[in-house]
Amino acid sequence: MDASIPYRLELSGITKRFPGVLANDNVSFAVRPGEIHALLGENGAGKSTLVKMIYGIMQPDSGEIRWNGQPVVVTNPKAARKLGIGMVFQHFSLFEALTVLENIALGMDAKIPARELEARIREVMQAYGLALDPHRTVATLSVGERQRIEIVRALLLNPSLLIMDEPTSVLTPQEVEQLFTVLRQIAAEGCSILYISHKLHEIKALCDTATILRGGRLVDICDPKTETSRSMAEKMIGSGLRDIVKAEGRSFGAPKLVVKGLTTHKHGHFDVPVSDVSFSVRAGEILGIAGVAGNGQNALLDALSGEVNGEHGDAITLDGRAMGLMNTTERRRQGLCAVPEERNGHAAVGDFTLSDNSVLTARDRLGMVVMGLINSGAAQTYTGKVIADFAVKALGPASTAGSLSGGNLQKYIMGREILQKPSVLVVSQPTWGVDAGAAAAIHQALVDLAAAGSAIVVISQDLDELRALCDTLAVINMGRLSPVRAVEDFSIEEIGLLMGGVHGATEAA
């Protein structure tokens, strides 16, 4: 790029402190017009705090922000949008009772007639390949579909700088390529993109520059195309990256979780139920289920966890015991634990302490409630172990779940369930939003749990994760599950086609 062109965005000496935490420590970097610039770092490295200051949600304690060469004070998000800064958050700001169209309208600073806004929304969705009905109520949408609302809302503002936080977590490989094509086109037209992702192969494929943070400090600015994914990950964590270690000559035991003809019913007009789903998972086995968000994953997890009961008790059995009509508490007592896709409000209560959140799911299995009374000491001890074993950046068991970064909350939730040593663990998006080092630790913990004899089901949209972690794989599309096969029998292309609904790929294989 021409070095004579003024920077679109410059940060100089940005510092931000919170009680007990130095979130950003004298951070300086710049983004040129038309540049796709990656911002990398572990969970808790200071990325979210930094972009919140760029977007006007927070103010730096010291340092300067310059926009097109001029010093600015970004007082609030509206001021940021007026400058030309758009942002797609990892955690969404949506009203569940309103429609997609209504939510987007609320995010627009200018009043636009509904018919005109809907036409513009459909244009953006068509350009990005983001299928979504503007008249659907947000409460009926999956996490992935909700993320699409945020992407569309930001792009409608025609920003000069677009901040994107984990934008591809809901897309198939083919859709990722399509999105990248559009982002490159936007950048070629002069829009800068600040791109946050833990998928380092995406950074290599898409980005021109990468700024790497560790512990709130800038540790490197590099060209990702000349780096390896591993070298960038090791710069992020400051040490060597752990590989998944699986025992040689692994063998599986008898089936522990058996699902036969599982069918659920719609709970809303746009809900995607599962239809005639059958599979089994053996002791020591990790079964992966791939799929684009909104294809019945939530219905499947709800049915397996007991949040929704089926019509027949023997549709789900654990060690031969029918549990299709048991509730979540009864299933946990029998040894089935689950982690839902949505961590905020579903997997954890933001206003509760981490100890209290541990009581919510581990009270029976770990004796945290005796004769109706909570054993707070046991809850705090267990929570402390989760924090220590999974390197959760929190001030302690008394920290509220809502005070943690998204990645650290995910580490806590995963640790809370894994350390209960369930007989069967069903988890959706186990490493959504966590950095490479934390993802490796979670993957190893799942492998170790399986090696100890548990059966594990991993529902994920991250194909690299599924291929590295799982022994067997199936693909879910519109509530139907493809036949289960060994992971090595699938190619990335075939999985992507199955995720997109091209079922003939299985027959041709």
C-alpha positions in Angstrom: 0.0 0.0 0.0 1.1 3.6 -0.7 2.9 4.8 2.5 2.0 8.4 1.6 -1.8 7.8 2.1 -2.9 9.0 5.6 -3.9 6.4 8.0 -7.6 5.8 8.4 -7.3 5.0 12.1 -4.3 5.5 14.4 -4.0 4.5 18.0 -1.2 6.0 20.0 -0.4 5.0 23.6 -3.9 3.8 24.4 -4.1 2.7 28.0 -7.2 1.5 29.9 -7.4 0.3 33.5 -10.2 -1.5 35.5 -10.1 -2.4 39.2 -7.3 -4.9 39.5 -6.8 -5.2 35.7 -4.6 -3.2 33.2 -6.7 -4.1 30.1 -4.6 -2.1 27.6 -1.1 -0.9 28.3 0.3 1.8 25.9 -1.1 0.2 22.7 -0.2 1.8 19.4 -1.0 0.7 15.8 -2.6 2.1 12.7 -4.9 0.9 9.9 -4.7 2.3 6.3 -7.6 2.9 4.0 -8.5 -0.4 2.2 -6.5 -2.5 4.6 -7.8 -5.7 6.1 -6.1 -5.6 9.5 -6.3 -8.5 12.0 -6.4 -7.9 15.7 -5.2 -11.1 17.5 -4.7 -12.1 21.1 -5.8 -14.6 23.8 -9.1 -14.2 25.6 -8.5 -11.4 28.1 -5.6 -9.9 26.0 -7.5 -6.6 25.7 -8.9 -6.9 22.1 -12.5 -6.2 23.2 -11.6 -3.3 25.4 -9.6 -1.8 22.6 -12.3 -2.0 20.0 -14.9 -0.7 22.4 -12.8 2.4 22.8 -12.6 2.8 19.0 -16.3 2.4 18.8 -17.0 4.9 21.7 -18.4 2.5 24.2 -15.5 3.2 26.6 -13.0 6.0 26.9 -9.2 5.5 27.2 -7.5 6.6 30.4 -4.6 8.0 28.3 -3.4 8.0 24.7 -4.8 9.4 21.5 -7.1 8.2 18.7 -6.7 9.8 15.2 -9.2 9.4 12.4 -7.9 10.3 8.9 -5.0 12.1 10.5 -7.1 14.2 12.9 -7.3 13.7 16.7 -10.8 12.6 17.7 -12.6 11.8 20.9 -15.2 9.1 20.2 -17.8 9.9 22.8 -20.3 7.2 22.1 -21.2 4.7 19.4 -23.4 7.2 17.5 -20.4 9.5 17.2 -18.4 6.5 15.9 -21.0 5.7 13.3 -21.1 9.4 12.3 -17.3 9.2 11.7 -17.9 6.1 9.6 -17.0 3.3 12.0 -19.3 0.2 12.0 -19.0 -2.7 14.3 -20.3 -6.3 14.5 -20.1 -7.5 18.1 -19.4 -11.1 19.2 -22.3 -10.7 21.7 -25.4 -9.3 20.2 -27.5 -6.4 21.2 -30.9 -7.5 20.1 -34.5 -7.4 21.4 -35.9 -10.9 21.2 -39.5 -9.9 21.0 -38.9 -7.8 17.9 -38.4 -8.8 14.2 -35.1 -8.7 12.3 -36.4 -5.6 10.5 -37.4 -3.9 13.7 -34.0 -4.6 15.4 -32.1 -3.3 12.4 -34.3 -0.1 12.3 -33.4 0.5 16.0 -29.7 0.4 15.1 -30.0 3.0 12.4 -29.3 6.6 13.3 -31.6 8.0 10.6 -35.2 7.2 10.3 -35.8 5.1 7.1 -39.2 4.0 5.9 -39.8 0.3 6.6 -40.3 -0.6 3.0 -37.1 1.1 1.9 -35.1 -0.4 4.8 -36.4 -3.9 4.0 -35.3 -3.5 0.4 -31.8 -2.4 1.5 -31.6 -5.3 3.9 -32.5 -7.8 1.2 -29.8 -6.2 -1.1 -27.1 -6.6 1.6 -28.2 -10.1 2.5 -28.2 -11.2 -1.2 -24.7 -9.7 -1.7 -23.3 -11.5 1.3 -25.3 -14.8 0.9 -26.9 -14.3 4.4 -30.3 -15.9 4.1 -32.6 -14.4 6.7 -36.3 -13.4 6.7 -36.6 -9.7 7.8 -40.0 -10.5 9.4 -38.8 -13.3 11.7 -38.9 -12.6 15.4 -35.4 -12.7 16.9 -36.6 -15.1 19.7 -37.0 -17.8 17.0 -33.4 -17.4 15.7 -30.3 -19.4 16.4 -27.1 -17.7 17.6 -25.7 -17.9 14.1 -28.8 -16.2 12.6 -28.6 -13.5 15.2 -25.0 -12.7 14.2 -26.2 -12.2 10.6 -28.5 -9.4 11.8 -25.5 -7.6 13.3 -23.4 -8.0 10.1 -26.3 -6.6 8.0 -26.9 -3.8 10.4 -23.3 -2.6 10.2 -23.0 -2.9 6.5 -26.1 -0.8 5.9 -24.2 2.2 7.3 -21.7 2.1 4.5 -18.8 2.4 7.0 -15.2 3.6 6.2 -14.0 1.3 8.9 -15.7 -2.0 9.7 -14.8 -3.8 12.9 -15.8 -7.5 12.6 -15.6 -9.8 15.7 -15.6 -13.5 14.8 -17.8 -13.0 11.7 -17.5 -16.5 10.2 -18.4 -18.7 13.1 -21.7 -19.6 11.5 -20.7 -20.2 7.9 -19.8 -23.2 5.8 -16.3 -23.2 4.1 -18.1 -22.2 0.8 -19.9 -19.3 2.5 -16.6 -18.2 4.2 -15.0 -17.9 0.8 -18.0 -16.0 -0.5 -17.9 -13.6 2.5 -14.1 -13.1 1.9 -14.7 -12.2 -1.7 -17.1 -9.5 -0.6 -14.8 -8.2 2.1 -11.9 -8.0 -0.4 -14.2 -6.1 -2.7 -15.2 -3.7 0.1 -11.6 -3.2 1.0 -10.6 -2.6 -2.6 -13.2 0.2 -2.7 -11.4 1.9 0.2 -13.2 0.6 3.4 -10.8 -0.5 6.1 -11.6 -3.7 8.0 -10.4 -4.5 11.5 -10.9 -8.2 11.7 -10.9 -10.2 15.0 -10.9 -14.0 14.7 -9.4 -17.0 16.4 -9.3 -18.9 13.1 -5.8 -18.2 12.2 -6.0 -19.8 8.8 -8.6 -17.2 8.0 -6.2 -14.4 9.1 -3.6 -15.8 6.7 -6.0 -16.1 3.8 -7.7 -12.7 4.3 -5.6 -10.1 6.1 -2.8 -7.8 5.1 -1.5 -7.0 8.5 -1.9 -8.6 12.0 -1.5 -6.8 15.3 -0.9 -9.2 18.2 -1.8 -8.4 21.8 -0.8 -10.3 24.9 -1.7 -9.3 28.4 -3.0 -6.0 27.2 0.3 -5.1 25.5 1.3 -5.0 21.9 3.8 -7.8 21.2 4.1 -7.8 17.4 2.8 -6.4 14.1 3.4 -8.8 11.3 2.4 -9.9 7.8 0.2 -13.0 8.4 0.9 -14.3 4.9 4.5 -14.8 5.9 3.6 -16.4 9.3 2.2 -19.8 10.0 -0.9 -20.3 12.1 1.2 -21.9 14.7 3.7 -19.0 14.9 1.0 -16.5 15.3 -0.7 -18.6 18.0 2.6 -18.9 19.9 3.1 -15.1 19.8 -0.4 -14.7 21.2 0.2 -17.1 24.1 3.9 -16.4 24.7 4.8 -20.1 24.6 4.6 -23.2 22.5 1.2 -24.3 21.4 0.0 -27.7 22.7 -1.0 -30.3 20.1 -3.9 -32.7 20.9 -2.4 -35.8 22.3 -4.4 -39.0 21.7 -3.3 -42.4 22.9 -2.1 -44.7 20.2 -4.2 -47.8 19.4 -7.4 -46.3 21.0 -10.3 -48.6 21.2 -13.9 -47.9 22.1 -16.2 -49.6 24.5 -19.9 -50.5 24.3 -22.4 -47.9 23.2 -23.3 -45.5 26.0 -25.6 -43.0 24.4 -28.0 -44.5 21.9 -30.5 -42.4 20.0 -33.2 -44.1 17.9 -35.7 -42.3 15.7 -35.6 -39.1 17.7 -38.1 -36.5 16.5 -39.0 -33.2 18.0 -41.9 -30.8 17.3 -41.8 -27.1 16.4 -42.0 -24.8 19.4 -42.3 -21.7 17.2 -43.2 -20.9 13.6 -39.5 -20.7 12.6 -38.1 -23.4 14.9 -36.2 -26.2 13.1 -37.0 -29.6 14.8 -35.1 -32.8 14.3 -36.6 -35.6 12.3 -35.9 -39.4 12.8 -32.4 -38.8 14.1 -30.5 -42.0 15.0 -26.9 -42.5 16.2 -24.9 -44.1 19.0 -21.7 -43.0 20.8 -19.5 -45.6 22.4 -17.4 -45.2 25.6 -14.2 -43.4 24.7 -15.6 -42.0 21.4 -16.0 -38.4 20.3 -18.8 -38.0 17.8 -18.9 -34.7 15.8 -22.0 -33.2 14.4 -21.4 -30.5 11.7 -23.9 -28.0 10.4 -24.7 -24.4 9.6 -26.5 -22.6 12.4 -30.3 -22.9 12.3 -30.5 -26.5 11.0 -31.8 -28.2 14.2 -28.7 -28.2 16.4 -30.5 -26.4 19.2 -33.5 -28.8 19.0 -31.1 -31.8 19.1 -29.2 -30.5 22.1 -32.5 -29.6 23.9 -33.8 -33.1 23.3 -30.6 -34.8 24.5 -30.2 -32.6 27.6 -33.8 -32.9 28.7 -34.9 -29.3 28.2 -37.5 -30.7 25.8 -38.9 -34.2 26.2 -39.7 -36.5 23.3 -42.7 -38.7 22.9 -41.0 -42.0 23.7 -38.7 -42.7 26.6 -36.6 -45.2 24.7 -35.7 -42.7 21.9 -32.7 -41.8 24.1 -30.9 -44.4 26.3 -27.8 -44.1 28.4 -26.2 -47.4 29.3 -29.4 -49.1 28.4 -31.6 -46.9 30.6 -34.4 -45.1 28.8 -34.2 -41.4 29.5 -36.2 -39.7 26.7 -38.9 -38.6 29.2 -36.5 -37.5 32.0 -36.0 -33.8 32.8 -32.5 -32.2 32.8 -32.0 -32.8 36.6 -32.8 -36.5 36.2 -30.5 -36.9 33.2 -27.6 -35.2 35.1 -28.1 -37.6 38.0 -27.8 -40.4 35.5 -24.6 -39.0 34.1 -25.5 -36.9 31.1 -24.2 -33.3 31.1 -24.7 -30.7 28.4 -23.4 -27.3 27.3 -25.8 -25.2 25.1 -24.7 -23.0 22.3 -25.7 -19.7 24.0 -23.4 -19.1 27.0 -25.1 -15.8 28.1 -28.3 -16.5 29.9 -28.5 -20.1 28.9 -25.3 -21.8 30.0 -24.7 -19.2 32.6 -26.6 -16.4 34.4 -24.6 -13.2 34.1 -25.7 -11.6 37.4 -24.8 -14.8 39.4 -21.4 -15.5 40.8 -19.3 -18.2 39.2 -19.9 -20.3 42.4 -23.7 -19.9 42.0 -23.5 -20.9 38.4 -21.6 -24.0 39.4 -24.4 -24.9 41.8 -26.9 -24.6 38.9 -25.5 -27.6 37.1 -23.2 -29.5 39.5 -25.4 -29.4 42.7 -26.5 -33.1 42.5 -23.5 -34.7 41.0 -21.0 -33.1 43.4 -23.1 -32.8 46.5 -23.4 -29.0 46.6 -26.9 -29.1 48.1 -27.6 -31.1 51.2 -31.2 -31.3 52.5 -32.1 -28.2 50.5 -29.2 -26.1 51.8 -26.4 -25.0 49.5 -22.9 -26.0 50.6 -21.2 -22.7 49.6 -17.8 -24.0 50.6 -18.0 -27.0 48.2 -19.3 -24.7 45.4 -16.4 -22.3 45.9 -13.8 -25.0 46.1 -15.1 -26.6 42.9 -15.3 -23.3 41.1 -11.8 -22.4 42.2 -10.6 -25.7 40.6 -12.4 -24.9 37.4 -10.8 -21.5 37.3 -7.3 -22.9 38.0 -7.5 -26.0 35.7 -9.0 -24.1 32.7 -6.9 -20.8 33.2 -10.1 -18.7 33.5 -9.1 -15.0 33.9 -11.4 -14.1 36.8 -10.8 -12.5 40.2 -12.2 -15.6 41.9 -15.3 -17.7 42.5 -17.2 -14.6 43.7 -16.8 -12.9 40.3 -20.0 -12.6 38.4 -20.3 -14.5 35.1 -21.2 -11.3 33.3 -17.8 -9.7 34.3 -15.8 -12.3 32.3 -14.9 -11.9 28.6 -16.7 -14.1 26.2 -13.8 -16.5 25.9 -13.1 -16.8 29.6 -16.8 -17.4 30.3 -16.7 -20.2 27.7 -13.6 -21.7 29.4 -15.5 -21.6 32.8 -18.6 -23.3 31.3 -16.7 -26.0 29.6 -14.5 -26.7 32.7 -17.6 -26.7 34.9 -19.1 -29.6 32.9 -15.9 -31.5 32.1 -14.7 -31.7 35.7 -18.0 -33.3 36.7 -16.7 -36.3 34.7 -20.0 -37.1 33.1 -20.7 -40.5 31.6 -22.0 -38.6 28.5 -21.2 -35.0 27.6 -23.1 -33.2 24.8 -21.6 -29.8 23.9 -22.5 -27.2 21.3 -19.7 -24.9 20.0 -17.1 -25.9 22.7 -14.5 -23.3 21.6 -16.7 -20.5 20.2 -14.8 -17.3 20.6 -11.8 -18.7 22.5 -8.2 -18.2 21.5 -5.9 -20.9 20.0 -4.3 -21.7 23.4 -7.6 -22.1 25.2 -9.1 -24.1 22.4 -6.2 -26.5 22.5 -6.6 -26.9 26.3 -10.4 -27.5 25.9 -9.8 -30.0 23.1 -7.3 -31.9 25.2 -9.6 -31.9 28.2 -12.3 -33.5 26.0 -9.9 -36.1 24.7 -8.8 -36.9 28.2 -12.5 -37.2 29.3 -13.1 -39.6 26.4 -10.0 -41.6 27.3 -11.4 -42.1 30.8 -14.5 -43.7 29.3 -17.0 -41.0 28.7 -18.9 -40.7 25.4 -18.9 -37.2 23.9 -21.0 -35.5 21.3 -19.6 -32.2 19.9 -21.9 -30.0 17.8 -19.9 -27.4 15.9 -19.6 -25.3 12.8 -15.8 -25.3 13.0 -14.7 -28.0 10.6 -11.1 -27.8 11.6 -12.1 -28.4 15.2 -14.3 -31.4 14.3 -11.6 -33.0 12.1 -8.9 -32.6 14.7 -11.0 -33.7 17.7 -13.5 -36.3 16.7 -13.4 -40.0 15.9 -16.6 -40.1 13.9 -18.7 -37.5 12.2 -22.2 -36.7 10.9 -23.8 -33.6 9.3 -27.1 -32.1 10.3 -29.2 -30.2 7.7 -32.8 -29.1 8.1 -33.2 -31.3 11.1 -32.0 -34.5 9.4 -28.7 -36.3 10.2 -26.4 -37.9 7.6 -25.0 -41.4 8.3 -22.2 -41.4 10.8 -18.8 -42.2 9.3 -15.2 -42.1 10.4 -13.8 -38.6 10.3 -11.0 -39.5 7.9 -13.7 -40.7 5.4 -14.9 -37.1 4.9 -13.3 -34.4 2.8 -13.7 -30.7 3.8 -15.5 -30.2 0.5 -18.0 -33.0 1.1 -18.7 -31.8 4.6 -19.3 -28.3 3.3 -21.7 -29.5 0.7 -23.6 -31.6 3.2 -23.8 -28.6 5.5 -25.3 -26.6 2.7 -27.9 -29.3 1.9 -26.4 -31.1 -1.0 -27.3 -34.6 0.3 -26.3 -36.3 -2.9 -22.7 -35.9 -1.8 -23.1 -38.7 0.7 -24.6 -41.0 -1.9 -21.8 -40.3 -4.4 -19.1 -40.9 -1.8 
